[in-house]
Amino acid sequence: MAEKKLESELAEMLKERFRKRKIENVPEHINKLRSARLIFDKSYEFKLGDLVVWKKGLKNKAKPLLNEPAIIMQILDTPLRDQEQQDSGTPYFNEPLDLVLGLLDENGDFALFHYDKRRFEPYQE
């Protein structure tokens, strides 16, 4: 329940951030958009047990932290979709959750979370 509340608060903060933002340099903004798309579209052949981290600029959830490795526990053939995310103005709307990652929470306990695998890349040791 606390995780849902955190995601809801994060989604509201993101919406507010987008409402207040200004684009100062349009050509630079366009270059960043194109770069983000290339990063997002780059795919990897993950397997169970692989360590992964967020791709640069694609972190959209509180956990794992930026550059914090997580371990792949499951890759779903059919992605789950959060039915509670009915607001198309959030980054979670219709997000395909096809990757189950294991990570250690604040207390050191092992926990599983669902993510969109397009947002992750292999961890480089």
Secondary structure, DSSP 8 states (H G I E B T S, - for coil): -HHHHHHHHHHHHHHHHHHH---S-HHHHHHHHHHHHHHHH------TT-EEEE-TT---SSSS-TT--EEEEEEEEEEE--TT---TTSTTTT--EEEEEEEE-TTS-EEEEEE-GGGEEE---
